[in-house]
Amino acid sequence: MLKNSFNRKPAQALICAALLALAAGCTGCDLSGAEEKTAENRDLVIMTWNMHNLFDGIDDGTEYDEYRAEAGWNAEKYRGRLNVFAAAIGSMEQKPDIIALQEVESELVLTDLAAVISGPQNAPRYGYAHFAKNPGMALGLGLISRFPLEEVRTHSADIDGESAPRPMLEARIAVSAGGLAGSKADDEEAQTSIVLFVCHWKSKVGGDDATENARRASARIILRRIRELALSDPDIPIIIAGDLNESHDGFYRRSGALITSLLPDDPRAAEFAGLYNFDEDHPDAAAMIAALQTDFLVLSRSKPPVTRFFPLGIIALYTPWDAEIEDGSYFYRNEWESIDHFLLTAHLFTGAGWDYETAVVLNSPPFASAAGRPMPYNMRTGSGLSDHLPLLLVLKYF
């Protein structure tokens, strides 16, 4: 099931109103700089963060019990938590231009966060936003951006006749590189687009194996859209971001006993998928590979993403886990998990346009404890941020 949505104006208007409210008493504040980029900040920085039950202060009946008014949750506590998030992001030396968010309750959370982060006149302006949530669900996901969202689609995965708990967002973002120090172009040629998927796939609650089909159903949508975009816009870079609830090495963690939604470039994984020692010269090779790669993404640590054990023509995505970042983003039962991701297509490794620079996990204060672990929010004390660490992706324009 595919739902399309292009109405970003309400969110944009809410952000502008919130910015105006915050800027009250500030004479001459320019709130129209969503597309401006300074020479000092020539990179494109994208953040993904599972914000761990960020509910607003309004009861609408779908909240978790502890986040209802009768349990003591209110607008003041919400605002306090929002300010802590904003302060952490505001402390960054290089602030993100685009932020993909998971576990946020409403569009109001997006607009409030965008307004608080934007803050003073010289801070980045987040003038564009989009939110999605399945009907009746407590939490959704969203996107705030300094750059225009040209087109946003909302995808819902069907598993055995039922929708997945959370949708996925697909946004085409018009990213202006004009005026960046060191860029080749500073005019219309530097106006390029990327496609960003914001995901929060099914958790493992209920059992790793029992819930795997739901994550593979989400991977099926990503694969379909990558193939469709390869036909309609073959040069556009694609980034998959968010909490996929699958570690990059999940196949090994499950003893290589089944196909997972994220598969490593490994001979056993390729054999499971029916793609090991595949005849790449077969006249119908492309169609056969597409028929076999229906609901799993192949991860590569090579730049650009190429595979050794899967055939040429497989859809492979670059993962920075193990290649450049270690440990994980989520600490559960005294073990790190790398369930938050940036996965990149080969378009981001060409040396032209937007190109991959680096990826990092923010595992130091204020995002993490002194030991580098996530600091879950404590409702009683109001301290802590999230049980997930945020990830940053940095792109450069060539």
C-alpha positions in Angstrom: 0.0 0.0 0.0 1.4 3.4 -1.0 0.1 6.7 0.2 1.3 9.9 -1.3 1.4 13.2 0.5 2.6 16.6 -0.8 1.0 19.0 1.7 4.0 20.4 3.6 2.5 23.9 3.9 0.8 23.4 7.3 3.9 22.2 8.9 5.9 25.0 7.4 3.4 27.6 8.6 3.5 26.1 12.2 7.3 26.3 12.2 7.3 29.9 11.1 4.7 30.8 13.8 6.8 29.1 16.4 9.9 30.8 15.3 8.1 34.2 15.4 6.9 33.4 19.0 10.4 32.5 20.1 11.8 35.6 18.4 9.4 38.0 20.1 11.3 41.1 21.1 14.0 40.4 18.5 13.9 43.4 16.1 14.8 42.6 12.5 15.2 38.8 12.9 15.4 37.2 9.5 13.3 34.0 9.6 13.5 33.2 5.9 16.9 31.6 5.7 15.9 28.0 5.4 17.9 27.6 2.2 21.0 29.6 3.1 24.3 28.0 3.6 27.4 29.7 5.0 30.9 29.3 3.6 32.1 28.1 7.0 29.6 25.2 6.9 30.2 23.7 3.5 29.2 20.1 4.3 25.7 18.7 4.3 25.0 17.1 7.7 22.2 14.7 8.2 21.2 13.3 11.6 19.0 10.3 12.5 17.8 9.8 16.0 15.3 7.6 17.8 14.1 10.1 20.5 12.5 7.5 22.8 8.9 8.3 23.3 8.9 12.0 22.7 5.2 12.8 23.5 3.7 16.3 23.4 1.7 17.7 26.3 -1.7 17.1 24.8 -3.8 14.0 25.5 -5.4 12.5 22.5 -6.0 9.0 23.7 -3.3 7.1 22.0 -0.4 7.9 24.4 1.3 5.3 26.5 -0.2 5.2 30.0 2.8 6.9 31.6 2.5 9.8 29.2 -1.1 10.7 29.9 -2.3 13.7 32.0 -3.7 11.3 34.7 -0.2 9.9 35.2 1.3 13.4 35.6 2.5 14.1 32.1 1.9 17.6 31.0 3.0 20.5 28.7 5.6 21.7 31.2 7.3 18.3 31.3 7.1 18.0 27.5 8.7 21.4 27.1 11.4 20.6 29.5 12.3 17.4 27.7 12.1 19.3 24.3 14.6 21.9 25.6 17.1 19.2 26.7 17.0 17.7 23.2 17.4 21.1 21.6 20.3 22.1 23.9 22.1 18.9 23.0 21.7 19.5 19.3 22.5 23.2 19.7 25.8 22.3 21.4 27.1 20.7 18.2 29.9 22.5 16.5 28.4 21.6 13.2 24.7 21.4 13.4 22.6 19.1 11.2 20.9 20.5 8.1 18.4 17.6 8.0 17.1 15.6 11.0 15.3 12.3 10.7 13.3 11.5 13.8 11.7 8.4 15.2 9.4 7.9 18.1 7.8 11.4 18.1 4.1 11.7 18.7 2.9 14.5 16.5 3.6 17.2 13.9 3.6 19.6 16.9 6.7 17.9 18.2 8.5 18.5 14.9 7.5 22.2 14.7 8.3 22.9 18.4 11.7 21.1 18.1 12.5 23.0 14.8 11.7 26.3 16.5 13.7 25.7 19.7 16.8 24.4 17.8 16.6 27.4 15.4 16.8 29.8 18.3 18.9 32.9 17.6 19.1 34.7 14.3 22.4 33.1 13.3 21.3 29.5 13.9 20.2 27.2 11.1 16.6 27.7 10.1 14.5 24.5 9.8 11.7 25.8 7.6 10.5 22.5 6.2 8.9 19.5 8.0 6.8 16.4 7.5 5.3 14.0 9.9 3.7 10.5 9.5 1.9 8.2 11.8 -0.4 5.2 11.3 -4.0 5.7 12.6 -4.4 4.8 16.2 -0.7 4.4 16.9 1.1 6.2 19.7 4.2 7.3 17.9 5.3 8.2 14.4 8.3 9.6 12.6 9.3 12.8 10.9 11.7 15.0 9.2 12.8 18.6 9.7 15.0 20.3 7.1 16.7 23.5 6.2 16.1 22.7 2.5 12.8 22.3 0.6 11.0 18.9 0.6 10.1 18.7 -3.1 8.1 15.6 -2.7 7.1 13.4 0.2 5.6 9.9 0.1 4.3 7.8 2.9 4.7 4.1 2.6 2.9 1.5 4.7 4.0 -2.1 4.6 1.3 -4.9 4.8 2.2 -8.0 6.7 -0.3 -10.9 6.5 -3.1 -8.4 5.8 -2.2 -6.0 8.6 -0.2 -2.7 8.3 3.2 -2.4 10.0 3.0 -0.4 13.2 4.9 2.6 11.6 5.0 3.9 8.1 8.2 5.0 6.2 8.8 8.5 4.8 10.4 9.0 1.4 11.4 12.6 0.8 13.1 14.2 -2.2 15.1 17.1 -0.8 16.3 20.0 -2.9 19.8 20.7 -1.4 21.5 23.8 -2.5 25.3 23.7 -2.6 25.7 27.1 -4.2 28.0 29.4 -2.3 29.8 26.7 -0.4 33.5 27.3 0.1 35.4 25.0 -2.3 32.5 23.8 -4.3 32.9 23.7 -8.1 29.6 25.4 -8.7 27.9 28.3 -6.9 25.0 28.8 -9.3 22.0 26.9 -10.5 24.1 23.8 -11.2 24.7 23.4 -7.5 20.9 22.9 -6.9 20.7 19.1 -6.6 18.4 16.7 -4.9 18.7 13.6 -2.8 16.1 11.0 -1.8 16.0 10.2 1.9 14.0 7.4 3.5 13.1 7.8 7.2 12.4 4.4 8.7 11.4 2.8 12.0 11.0 -0.9 11.3 9.3 -3.5 13.5 11.0 -4.2 16.8 11.9 -7.6 18.0 9.3 -7.6 20.7 7.6 -11.0 20.2 10.8 -12.7 19.2 13.6 -12.1 16.7 12.5 -14.8 14.3 8.8 -14.2 14.7 9.1 -10.5 13.8 11.6 -10.9 10.9 8.9 -11.0 8.3 7.8 -7.6 9.2 11.2 -6.1 8.8 11.7 -7.9 5.5 8.3 -6.5 4.3 9.8 -3.0 5.0 12.9 -3.9 3.1 10.7 -5.0 0.2 9.4 -1.4 -0.1 12.9 0.0 -0.1 14.0 -2.3 -2.8 10.9 -1.6 -5.0 11.5 2.2 -4.7 15.2 1.9 -5.4 14.4 0.0 -8.6 11.7 2.5 -9.6 14.0 5.4 -9.0 16.7 3.7 -11.0 14.3 4.0 -14.0 12.8 7.4 -13.4 15.9 9.2 -12.0 18.9 7.0 -12.3 21.5 9.5 -11.0 19.8 10.6 -7.8 21.5 9.6 -4.5 19.5 7.6 -2.1 20.0 7.4 1.7 18.1 5.0 4.0 18.1 6.4 7.6 16.6 5.4 10.9 16.0 2.7 13.4 15.7 -0.6 11.4 15.7 -2.7 14.5 18.2 -5.0 12.8 21.9 -4.8 13.6 24.3 -4.7 10.6 25.6 -8.1 11.8 22.2 -9.5 12.7 22.7 -12.4 10.3 25.7 -13.6 12.3 24.0 -12.9 15.6 21.3 -15.4 14.5 24.1 -17.9 13.6 23.5 -17.5 9.9 20.4 -19.6 10.2 17.9 -17.5 8.2 17.6 -14.7 5.8 17.4 -11.4 7.7 16.2 -8.0 6.3 19.9 -6.9 6.3 22.3 -9.4 4.8 26.1 -9.2 4.9 28.3 -9.8 1.8 29.0 -13.3 2.9 29.0 -16.6 1.0 26.6 -18.3 3.4 24.1 -15.3 3.1 24.4 -15.4 -0.7 23.9 -19.2 -0.7 20.7 -18.8 1.5 19.4 -16.2 -1.0 20.1 -18.5 -3.9 22.7 -16.0 -5.3 26.0 -17.7 -4.6 28.0 -18.6 -7.7 25.2 -17.1 -9.7 25.7 -17.1 -13.5 26.1 -13.3 -14.2 26.3 -14.0 -17.9 22.8 -15.6 -18.1 20.7 -13.6 -20.6 17.9 -13.1 -18.0 20.4 -12.4 -15.1 18.9 -9.0 -14.1 15.4 -10.3 -13.9 16.5 -13.5 -12.0 18.4 -11.4 -9.5 15.4 -9.1 -8.9 13.2 -12.1 -8.5 15.5 -13.5 -5.8 16.3 -10.2 -4.0 12.8 -9.4 -3.0 12.9 -8.6 0.7 16.5 -8.1 2.0 19.1 -5.4 1.6 22.7 -6.4 1.0 25.2 -4.4 3.1 28.7 -3.6 1.9 31.7 -2.0 3.6 33.3 -1.1 0.3 33.1 2.4 -1.2 31.3 2.4 -3.5 29.2 -0.5 -2.3 30.3 -3.6 -4.3 30.0 -7.2 -3.3 32.3 -10.2 -3.5 29.9 -13.0 -3.0 26.7 -11.7 -4.4 26.5 -11.2 -8.2 26.9 -8.0 -10.1 23.5 -6.4 -10.3 22.5 -7.0 -6.7 21.3 -3.9 -4.9 24.0 -3.3 -2.3 24.2 -0.4 0.1 27.2 1.0 2.0 27.1 0.7 5.7 29.6 2.6 7.9 29.2 0.1 10.8 32.5 -1.7 11.4 34.0 0.1 8.4 34.2 3.4 10.2 32.1 3.3 13.3 32.1 0.6 16.0 30.2 -0.5 19.1 26.6 0.5 18.4 23.8 3.0 18.9 21.7 1.0 21.4 22.9 -0.8 24.5 20.6 -3.7 25.5 21.3 -6.4 28.1 24.9 -5.3 28.4 25.5 -5.7 24.6 25.8 -3.1 21.9 23.4 -3.2 18.9 23.8 -1.3 15.7 20.1 -1.0 14.9 20.3 2.7 13.8 21.5 3.2 10.3 22.6 5.2 7.4 22.7 3.0 4.2 23.9 4.6 1.0 23.7 3.9 -2.7 26.7 4.0 -5.0 25.6 7.5 -6.3 27.3 8.9 -3.2 30.8 7.6 -4.1 31.3 9.1 -7.5 33.4 12.2 -6.7 30.7 14.4 -8.3 27.8 16.2 -6.7 27.1 15.2 -3.2 29.6 12.6 -2.1 30.1 10.6 1.1 32.6 12.1 3.6 32.1 10.3 6.9 29.6 9.0 9.5 29.8 9.1 13.2 27.8 7.9 16.2 27.5 10.6 18.9 28.7 8.7 21.9 30.0 11.4 24.1 28.3 14.0 26.4 25.7 15.5 26.1 24.4 12.7 23.9 25.9 9.9 26.0 27.2 9.2 29.4 30.9 9.6 30.2 31.1 5.8 29.4 29.8 6.4 26.0 26.4 4.8 26.5 22.9 6.1 25.8 21.2 7.9 28.7 17.5 7.0 28.6 15.0 9.6 29.7 14.0 9.3 33.4 10.5 10.6 33.8 10.8 10.9 37.6 13.9 13.2 37.5 13.5 14.7 34.0 17.1 13.7 33.2 18.5 11.8 30.2 17.8 12.0 26.5 17.1 8.7 24.8 17.9 5.0 24.9 19.4 5.4 21.4 22.5 7.4 20.3 22.1 9.6 17.3 24.1 9.1 14.1 25.5 11.8 11.8 26.2 11.5 8.1 28.4 14.1 6.4 28.3 14.7 2.7 30.6 17.0 0.7 29.8 18.7 -2.6 32.1 18.3 -5.6 
